[in-house]
Amino acid sequence: MRWIPLLVCLLVCLPLCAAEPVLEERAVNDKVTIQVPREFKVMSDEMLKKKYPKETRPTLVYTNDRGSVNVTANYTNNKVRLDQLPDLRKVVEATYKKSFPTAEWFRNELTTINGRQFVLVELRTPAADTIIRNIILATSLDDRLLLISFNVTKELEGAWLATGNKVIESVRVK
């Protein structure tokens, strides 16, 4: 009978000790790679248009099967140089504050990841049917704006935030 408390403890604690997803390197384009959970697939065009209805949707999205956890990339035609990143940070902040005045902010900074300077913002924003935690990177690649993000629904944030930070920290620009 001494084993009953141990069994109860195991049944309660095991779900909390779930292993983090295995990450594998994927190409964003010929100059950018990122580590993405192995089970993630490229989001279908149908889901992409539904989840990102505006024409400014990301060009590449890796997602889980429910679309509740995403890694996105968008290599835009917007002109920006590396020396303009401090100004870009201010523009990104102003844009999000105007679009999402109730957003909860966690980070808004210039940072270096794998030798490359980025604007990094992290915030929670409302979506059509939930609240989303966003970690967004912006940098210049060949004088064009490159955006990379990790986003997860608020309900799954506790299980996925550490992985999201690893994904963001894995971005490599050649």
MDAnalysis code that builds the backbone (N, CA, C; Angstrom):
import MDAnalysis as mda
import numpy as np

u = mda.Universe.empty(522, n_residues=174, atom_resindex=np.repeat(np.arange(174), 3), trajectory=True)
u.add_TopologyAttr("name", ["N", "CA", "C"] * 174)
u.add_TopologyAttr("resid", np.arange(1, 175))
u.add_TopologyAttr("resname", ["MET", "ARG", "TRP", "ILE", "PRO", "LEU", "LEU", "VAL", "CYS", "LEU", "LEU", "VAL", "CYS", "LEU", "PRO", "LEU", "CYS", "ALA", "ALA", "GLU", "PRO", "VAL", "LEU", "GLU", "GLU", "ARG", "ALA", "VAL", "ASN", "ASP", "LYS", "VAL", "THR", "ILE", "GLN", "VAL", "PRO", "ARG", "GLU", "PHE", "LYS", "VAL", "MET", "SER", "ASP", "GLU", "MET", "LEU", "LYS", "LYS", "LYS", "TYR", "PRO", "LYS", "GLU", "THR", "ARG", "PRO", "THR", "LEU", "VAL", "TYR", "THR", "ASN", "ASP", "ARG", "GLY", "SER", "VAL", "ASN", "VAL", "THR", "ALA", "ASN", "TYR", "THR", "ASN", "ASN", "LYS", "VAL", "ARG", "LEU", "ASP", "GLN", "LEU", "PRO", "ASP", "LEU", "ARG", "LYS", "VAL", "VAL", "GLU", "ALA", "THR", "TYR", "LYS", "LYS", "SER", "PHE", "PRO", "THR", "ALA", "GLU", "TRP", "PHE", "ARG", "ASN", "GLU", "LEU", "THR", "THR", "ILE", "ASN", "GLY", "ARG", "GLN", "PHE", "VAL", "LEU", "VAL", "GLU", "LEU", "ARG", "THR", "PRO", "ALA", "ALA", "ASP", "THR", "ILE", "ILE", "ARG", "ASN", "ILE", "ILE", "LEU", "ALA", "THR", "SER", "LEU", "ASP", "ASP", "ARG", "LEU", "LEU", "LEU", "ILE", "SER", "PHE", "ASN", "VAL", "THR", "LYS", "GLU", "LEU", "GLU", "GLY", "ALA", "TRP", "LEU", "ALA", "THR", "GLY", "ASN", "LYS", "VAL", "ILE", "GLU", "SER", "VAL", "ARG", "VAL", "LYS"])
u.atoms.positions = np.array([
    [0.799, -1.199, 0.000],
    [0.000, 0.000, 0.000],
    [0.845, 1.269, 0.000],
    [2.142, 1.145, 0.319],
    [3.016, 2.316, 0.321],
    [3.179, 2.895, -1.077],
    [2.964, 2.115, -2.086],
    [3.166, 2.561, -3.467],
    [2.022, 3.421, -3.983],
    [0.865, 3.427, -3.312],
    [-0.286, 4.206, -3.789],
    [0.029, 5.702, -3.853],
    [0.617, 6.326, -2.823],
    [0.955, 7.756, -2.964],
    [1.940, 8.009, -4.110],
    [2.879, 7.096, -4.306],
    [3.831, 7.249, -5.406],
    [3.110, 7.173, -6.752],
    [2.191, 6.240, -6.893],
    [1.423, 6.101, -8.126],
    [0.589, 7.357, -8.392],
    [-0.059, 7.874, -7.370],
    [-0.859, 9.094, -7.520],
    [0.034, 10.250, -7.957],
    [1.198, 10.375, -7.338],
    [2.146, 11.439, -7.697],
    [2.574, 11.313, -9.154],
    [2.870, 10.116, -9.606],
    [3.275, 9.897, -10.989],
    [2.159, 10.258, -11.961],
    [0.948, 9.869, -11.645],
    [-0.178, 10.164, -12.533],
    [-0.447, 11.659, -12.629],
    [-0.218, 12.386, -11.562],
    [-0.437, 13.830, -11.558],
    [0.735, 14.560, -12.212],
    [1.948, 14.125, -11.950],
    [3.142, 14.861, -12.384],
    [3.607, 14.537, -13.799],
    [3.379, 13.361, -14.292],
    [3.884, 12.991, -15.616],
    [3.436, 13.931, -16.727],
    [2.170, 14.322, -16.772],
    [1.790, 15.249, -17.841],
    [2.555, 16.571, -17.777],
    [2.976, 16.966, -16.582],
    [3.726, 18.220, -16.439],
    [5.161, 18.078, -16.911],
    [5.640, 16.860, -17.048],
    [7.026, 16.618, -17.420],
    [7.161, 16.218, -18.885],
    [6.190, 16.541, -19.690],
    [6.228, 16.155, -21.104],
    [7.469, 16.718, -21.774],
    [8.053, 15.938, -22.625],
    [9.282, 16.345, -23.305],
    [8.994, 17.468, -24.292],
    [9.966, 18.361, -24.419],
    [9.838, 19.435, -25.410],
    [9.970, 18.838, -26.803],
    [9.352, 19.473, -27.775],
    [9.442, 18.972, -29.152],
    [10.892, 18.964, -29.654],
    [11.196, 18.010, -30.509],
    [12.510, 17.952, -31.149],
    [12.512, 18.976, -32.277],
    [13.554, 19.813, -32.312],
    [13.659, 20.826, -33.354],
    [14.583, 20.343, -34.460],
    [14.261, 20.744, -35.687],
    [15.133, 20.446, -36.819],
    [15.238, 21.680, -37.699],
    [16.382, 21.811, -38.336],
    [16.642, 22.989, -39.155],
    [15.832, 22.956, -40.452],
    [15.220, 24.088, -40.754],
    [14.485, 24.250, -42.010],
    [14.937, 25.546, -42.668],
    [14.868, 25.578, -43.968],
    [15.243, 26.774, -44.720],
    [14.055, 27.704, -44.847],
    [14.295, 28.969, -44.603],
    [13.306, 30.009, -44.906],
    [13.495, 30.422, -46.357],
    [14.750, 30.600, -46.718],
    [15.153, 30.834, -48.106],
    [16.616, 30.411, -48.211],
    [17.305, 30.785, -49.271],
    [18.686, 30.318, -49.440],
    [19.673, 30.993, -48.491],
    [19.244, 31.988, -47.715],
    [20.140, 32.685, -46.791],
    [19.725, 32.597, -45.329],
    [18.567, 32.013, -45.050],
    [18.042, 32.012, -43.681],
    [17.568, 30.608, -43.312],
    [17.990, 30.166, -42.110],
    [17.500, 28.902, -41.568],
    [16.939, 29.147, -40.173],
    [16.107, 28.212, -39.751],
    [15.482, 28.288, -38.430],
    [15.195, 26.871, -37.956],
    [15.271, 26.665, -36.653],
    [14.920, 25.383, -36.059],
    [13.412, 25.376, -35.790],
    [12.737, 24.351, -36.271],
    [11.283, 24.241, -36.170],
    [10.948, 22.864, -35.583],
    [9.898, 22.763, -34.762],
    [9.514, 21.435, -34.275],
    [9.351, 20.444, -35.430],
    [9.933, 19.274, -35.256],
    [9.982, 18.256, -36.309],
    [8.599, 17.928, -36.882],
    [7.583, 17.904, -36.028],
    [6.255, 17.507, -36.499],
    [5.519, 18.616, -37.247],
    [6.062, 19.820, -37.266],
    [5.395, 20.924, -37.967],
    [5.507, 20.745, -39.476],
    [4.435, 21.102, -40.155],
    [4.371, 21.047, -41.615],
    [4.127, 22.443, -42.152],
    [4.369, 22.642, -43.430],
    [4.042, 23.913, -44.062],
    [2.523, 24.043, -44.086],
    [2.034, 25.195, -43.649],
    [0.588, 25.438, -43.593],
    [0.003, 25.423, -45.003],
    [-1.138, 24.782, -45.151],
    [-1.814, 24.729, -46.448],
    [-2.278, 26.124, -46.855],
    [-2.424, 26.344, -48.155],
    [-2.902, 27.636, -48.653],
    [-4.287, 27.958, -48.089],
    [-5.131, 26.951, -47.987],
    [-6.482, 27.161, -47.463],
    [-6.434, 27.668, -46.018],
    [-5.659, 26.998, -45.170],
    [-5.547, 27.411, -43.772],
    [-4.852, 28.767, -43.666],
    [-3.847, 28.988, -44.516],
    [-3.108, 30.255, -44.511],
    [-4.047, 31.431, -44.781],
    [-4.909, 31.297, -45.772],
    [-5.842, 32.380, -46.117],
    [-6.891, 32.589, -45.022],
    [-7.269, 31.524, -44.342],
    [-8.251, 31.642, -43.263],
    [-7.625, 32.275, -42.021],
    [-6.437, 31.808, -41.663],
    [-5.773, 32.282, -40.446],
    [-5.184, 33.679, -40.612],
    [-4.724, 33.995, -41.818],
    [-4.127, 35.296, -42.112],
    [-4.886, 35.913, -43.288],
    [-6.074, 36.481, -43.035],
    [-6.938, 36.926, -44.137],
    [-6.421, 38.138, -44.922],
    [-5.539, 38.921, -44.334],
    [-5.033, 40.099, -45.051],
    [-4.020, 39.676, -46.108],
    [-3.894, 40.489, -47.133],
    [-2.945, 40.198, -48.219],
    [-1.491, 40.255, -47.759],
    [-1.250, 40.844, -46.603],
    [0.114, 40.938, -46.074],
    [0.489, 39.703, -45.254],
    [-0.194, 38.585, -45.516],
    [0.062, 37.355, -44.769],
    [1.512, 36.884, -44.981],
    [2.026, 36.089, -44.036],
    [3.384, 35.552, -44.199],
    [3.491, 34.692, -45.456],
    [4.690, 34.627, -46.011],
    [4.901, 33.828, -47.215],
    [5.169, 32.361, -46.885],
    [5.568, 32.093, -45.634],
    [5.871, 30.730, -45.211],
    [5.422, 30.563, -43.770],
    [4.659, 29.496, -43.501],
    [4.228, 29.209, -42.133],
    [4.403, 27.718, -41.878],
    [5.160, 27.404, -40.832],
    [5.238, 26.038, -40.326],
    [4.283, 25.974, -39.150],
    [3.470, 24.900, -39.075],
    [2.432, 24.852, -38.059],
    [2.205, 23.445, -37.534],
    [1.599, 23.376, -36.351],
    [1.135, 22.082, -35.865],
    [-0.155, 21.737, -36.600],
    [-0.678, 20.554, -36.378],
    [-1.834, 20.112, -37.172],
    [-3.111, 20.915, -36.911],
    [-3.212, 21.611, -35.782],
    [-4.406, 22.405, -35.496],
    [-4.248, 23.881, -35.860],
    [-3.040, 24.291, -36.212],
    [-2.810, 25.693, -36.537],
    [-2.755, 26.589, -35.312],
    [-2.565, 26.000, -34.129],
    [-2.558, 26.775, -32.886],
    [-1.158, 27.206, -32.460],
    [-0.123, 26.641, -33.096],
    [1.264, 27.018, -32.840],
    [1.921, 27.177, -34.205],
    [2.530, 28.341, -34.445],
    [3.056, 28.641, -35.779],
    [4.426, 29.296, -35.721],
    [5.224, 29.004, -36.726],
    [6.478, 29.700, -36.985],
    [6.317, 30.303, -38.374],
    [6.432, 31.624, -38.470],
    [6.172, 32.284, -39.744],
    [7.407, 33.017, -40.250],
    [7.449, 33.200, -41.549],
    [8.510, 33.987, -42.188],
    [7.880, 34.803, -43.301],
    [8.365, 36.026, -43.433],
    [7.902, 36.881, -44.513],
    [9.069, 37.756, -44.949],
    [9.573, 37.489, -46.133],
    [10.663, 38.276, -46.708],
    [10.001, 39.297, -47.623],
    [9.806, 40.492, -47.085],
    [8.998, 41.505, -47.754],
    [9.806, 42.281, -48.793],
    [9.121, 43.096, -49.537],
    [9.769, 44.013, -50.467],
    [10.021, 45.376, -49.840],
    [9.658, 45.540, -48.563],
    [9.880, 46.804, -47.869],
    [11.378, 47.031, -47.697],
    [11.817, 48.214, -48.038],
    [13.241, 48.553, -47.947],
    [13.600, 48.927, -46.515],
    [14.640, 48.304, -45.989],
    [15.182, 48.652, -44.679],
    [16.640, 48.186, -44.642],
    [17.492, 49.059, -44.124],
    [18.909, 48.725, -43.950],
    [19.163, 48.366, -42.479],
    [20.249, 47.650, -42.220],
    [20.582, 47.279, -40.847],
    [20.711, 48.501, -39.945],
    [21.274, 49.594, -40.460],
    [21.441, 50.780, -39.623],
    [20.113, 51.476, -39.315],
    [19.031, 51.044, -39.936],
    [17.706, 51.617, -39.689],
    [16.899, 50.822, -38.652],
    [17.478, 49.753, -38.113],
    [16.722, 48.918, -37.173],
    [16.242, 49.677, -35.931],
    [17.022, 50.612, -35.356],
    [16.475, 51.360, -34.212],
    [15.195, 52.135, -34.572],
    [15.182, 52.722, -35.757],
    [13.970, 53.420, -36.196],
    [12.841, 52.434, -36.487],
    [13.188, 51.287, -37.067],
    [12.183, 50.265, -37.348],
    [11.527, 49.792, -36.056],
    [12.308, 49.640, -34.990],
    [11.753, 49.216, -33.698],
    [10.658, 50.183, -33.248],
    [10.902, 51.466, -33.392],
    [9.909, 52.472, -33.002],
    [8.659, 52.381, -33.872],
    [8.847, 52.136, -35.164],
    [7.705, 52.011, -36.083],
    [6.883, 50.769, -35.747],
    [7.557, 49.655, -35.491],
    [6.860, 48.412, -35.137],
    [6.061, 48.625, -33.850],
    [6.682, 49.239, -32.867],
    [5.989, 49.498, -31.604],
    [4.746, 50.363, -31.826],
    [4.901, 51.451, -32.545],
    [3.775, 52.356, -32.792],
    [2.654, 51.652, -33.563],
    [3.033, 50.837, -34.532],
    [2.038, 50.115, -35.334],
    [1.235, 49.149, -34.470],
    [1.924, 48.364, -33.646],
    [1.213, 47.408, -32.792],
    [0.376, 48.116, -31.741],
    [0.886, 49.212, -31.178],
    [0.107, 49.935, -30.165],
    [-1.153, 50.537, -30.774],
    [-1.068, 50.971, -32.015],
    [-2.252, 51.522, -32.680],
    [-3.233, 50.405, -33.047],
    [-2.712, 49.301, -33.596],
    [-3.571, 48.196, -34.028],
    [-4.143, 47.397, -32.862],
    [-3.386, 47.286, -31.784],
    [-3.787, 46.469, -30.633],
    [-3.558, 47.260, -29.341],
    [-4.382, 48.257, -29.070],
    [-4.152, 49.097, -27.892],
    [-4.225, 48.338, -26.565],
    [-4.880, 47.184, -26.550],
    [-4.991, 46.401, -25.307],
    [-3.914, 45.318, -25.204],
    [-2.973, 45.309, -26.119],
    [-1.930, 44.275, -26.110],
    [-1.144, 44.318, -24.803],
    [-0.718, 43.141, -24.369],
    [0.153, 43.023, -23.201],
    [1.575, 42.833, -23.720],
    [2.471, 43.767, -23.379],
    [3.848, 43.767, -23.895],
    [4.793, 43.064, -22.933],
    [5.721, 42.282, -23.493],
    [6.738, 41.590, -22.711],
    [8.141, 42.078, -23.055],
    [8.412, 42.262, -24.356],
    [9.731, 42.740, -24.800],
    [9.563, 43.642, -26.010],
    [10.476, 44.607, -26.101],
    [10.551, 45.492, -27.256],
    [11.978, 46.019, -27.273],
    [12.833, 45.377, -28.067],
    [14.263, 45.673, -27.956],
    [15.013, 45.366, -29.233],
    [16.235, 45.889, -29.284],
    [17.198, 45.466, -30.290],
    [18.028, 44.372, -29.646],
    [18.286, 43.306, -30.389],
    [19.048, 42.193, -29.846],
    [19.907, 41.591, -30.942],
    [20.886, 40.808, -30.540],
    [21.732, 40.097, -31.494],
    [21.512, 38.607, -31.305],
    [21.223, 37.932, -32.399],
    [21.021, 36.485, -32.399],
    [21.937, 35.896, -33.457],
    [22.809, 34.994, -33.025],
    [23.746, 34.335, -33.936],
    [24.493, 35.342, -34.814],
    [24.937, 36.441, -34.181],
    [25.757, 37.430, -34.862],
    [24.993, 38.438, -35.708],
    [23.672, 38.374, -35.701],
    [22.855, 39.266, -36.532],
    [21.987, 40.144, -35.641],
    [21.878, 41.438, -35.965],
    [21.036, 42.334, -35.193],
    [19.577, 42.223, -35.652],
    [18.678, 42.198, -34.670],
    [17.243, 42.096, -34.910],
    [16.486, 43.069, -34.015],
    [15.327, 43.469, -34.471],
    [14.308, 44.032, -33.598],
    [13.544, 42.837, -33.062],
    [13.288, 42.810, -31.754],
    [12.534, 41.720, -31.149],
    [11.393, 42.330, -30.338],
    [10.178, 41.945, -30.664],
    [9.020, 42.343, -29.863],
    [8.261, 41.088, -29.460],
    [7.752, 41.125, -28.247],
    [6.955, 40.009, -27.744],
    [5.732, 40.600, -27.051],
    [4.558, 40.142, -27.476],
    [3.323, 40.670, -26.926],
    [2.179, 39.694, -27.115],
    [1.123, 39.916, -26.336],
    [-0.121, 39.160, -26.495],
    [-1.120, 40.071, -27.178],
    [-1.751, 39.547, -28.229],
    [-2.734, 40.332, -28.975],
    [-4.027, 39.534, -29.138],
    [-5.144, 40.236, -29.240],
    [-6.399, 39.528, -29.498],
    [-6.462, 39.066, -30.949],
    [-7.067, 37.904, -31.151],
    [-7.338, 37.390, -32.492],
    [-8.847, 37.178, -32.595],
    [-9.292, 36.668, -33.716],
    [-10.734, 36.512, -33.935],
    [-11.409, 35.683, -32.843],
    [-10.769, 34.584, -32.427],
    [-11.425, 33.683, -31.486],
    [-10.592, 33.319, -30.266],
    [-9.443, 34.010, -30.079],
    [-8.574, 33.685, -28.947],
    [-7.606, 34.843, -28.717],
    [-6.645, 34.625, -27.842],
    [-5.569, 35.584, -27.608],
    [-4.275, 34.881, -27.995],
    [-3.386, 35.607, -28.665],
    [-2.170, 35.020, -29.229],
    [-0.932, 35.647, -28.584],
    [0.020, 34.811, -28.210],
    [1.341, 35.272, -27.763],
    [2.222, 35.278, -28.997],
    [2.818, 36.426, -29.295],
    [3.654, 36.618, -30.477],
    [5.076, 36.974, -30.063],
    [6.040, 36.301, -30.651],
    [7.444, 36.707, -30.544],
    [7.874, 36.997, -31.979],
    [8.238, 38.249, -32.238],
    [8.477, 38.688, -33.607],
    [9.889, 39.237, -33.746],
    [10.582, 38.772, -34.777],
    [11.910, 39.275, -35.128],
    [11.829, 40.023, -36.447],
    [12.593, 41.094, -36.548],
    [12.689, 41.838, -37.802],
    [14.146, 42.209, -38.021],
    [14.603, 42.059, -39.256],
    [15.956, 42.460, -39.604],
    [15.999, 42.838, -41.077],
    [17.155, 43.296, -41.495],
    [17.372, 43.612, -42.902],
    [18.161, 42.477, -43.541],
    [17.701, 42.038, -44.685],
    [18.412, 41.045, -45.479],
    [18.473, 41.586, -46.897],
    [19.669, 41.900, -47.353],
    [19.848, 42.512, -48.672],
    [18.974, 43.760, -48.821],
    [18.956, 44.553, -47.740],
    [18.212, 45.823, -47.694],
    [16.706, 45.658, -47.849],
    [16.187, 44.468, -47.519],
    [14.744, 44.216, -47.486],
    [14.375, 43.682, -46.106],
    [13.155, 43.971, -45.678],
    [12.678, 43.568, -44.368],
    [12.363, 42.073, -44.323],
    [12.983, 41.404, -43.366],
    [12.714, 39.995, -43.099],
    [12.038, 39.908, -41.743],
    [10.878, 39.282, -41.705],
    [10.129, 39.072, -40.465],
    [10.044, 37.582, -40.175],
    [10.340, 37.219, -38.934],
    [10.218, 35.837, -38.460],
    [9.399, 35.917, -37.177],
    [8.461, 35.003, -37.003],
    [7.713, 35.040, -35.743],
    [7.366, 33.644, -35.259],
    [7.132, 33.583, -33.973],
    [6.589, 32.392, -33.326],
    [5.308, 32.865, -32.653],
    [4.203, 32.174, -32.885],
    [2.982, 32.535, -32.175],
    [2.234, 31.299, -31.709],
    [1.557, 31.480, -30.587],
    [0.868, 30.381, -29.923],
    [-0.364, 30.935, -29.217],
    [-1.429, 30.142, -29.179],
    [-2.619, 30.575, -28.457],
    [-2.303, 30.662, -26.964],
    [-3.013, 31.546, -26.278],
    [-2.786, 31.744, -24.844],
    [-2.949, 30.435, -24.073],
    [-3.895, 29.604, -24.490],
    [-4.152, 28.340, -23.799],
    [-2.944, 27.393, -23.854],
    [-2.162, 27.473, -24.919],
    [-1.018, 26.568, -25.089],
    [0.327, 27.217, -24.749],
    [0.284, 28.476, -24.390],
    [1.511, 29.233, -24.156],
    [2.411, 28.593, -23.095],
    [1.853, 28.104, -22.008],
    [2.661, 27.497, -20.949],
    [3.468, 26.306, -21.443],
    [2.881, 25.521, -22.322],
    [3.548, 24.331, -22.844],
    [4.525, 24.651, -23.976],
    [4.352, 25.795, -24.649],
    [5.119, 26.055, -25.863],
    [6.080, 27.248, -25.800],
    [5.998, 28.094, -24.781],
    [6.791, 29.322, -24.776],
    [8.297, 29.056, -24.767],
    [8.753, 28.092, -23.997],
    [10.190, 27.775, -23.974],
    [10.661, 27.325, -25.357],
    [9.854, 26.501, -26.014],
    [10.191, 26.071, -27.373],
    [10.200, 27.262, -28.317],
    [9.232, 28.146, -28.174],
    [9.170, 29.339, -29.012],
    [10.423, 30.185, -28.900],
    [10.923, 30.335, -27.689],
    [12.157, 31.098, -27.509],
    [13.351, 30.395, -28.145],
    [13.384, 29.073, -28.081],
    [14.462, 28.324, -28.747],
    [14.382, 28.483, -30.258],
    [13.165, 28.457, -30.789],
    [12.969, 28.663, -32.227],
    [13.513, 30.032, -32.624],
    [13.123, 31.061, -31.899],
    [13.554, 32.431, -32.208],
    [15.076, 32.552, -32.103],
    [15.665, 31.970, -31.079],
    [17.111, 32.047, -30.882],
    [17.895, 31.225, -31.903],
    [17.208, 30.401, -32.684],
    [17.904, 29.554, -33.668],
    [18.054, 30.201, -35.035],
    [17.432, 31.355, -35.251],
    [17.464, 31.974, -36.578],
    [18.906, 32.288, -36.970],
    [19.266, 31.863, -38.168],
    [20.613, 32.126, -38.711],
    [20.477, 32.756, -40.089],
    [21.170, 33.883, -40.246],
    [21.211, 34.579, -41.524],
    [22.630, 34.483, -42.055],
    [22.777, 33.954, -43.280],
    [24.115, 33.781, -43.880],
    [24.586, 35.063, -44.525],
])
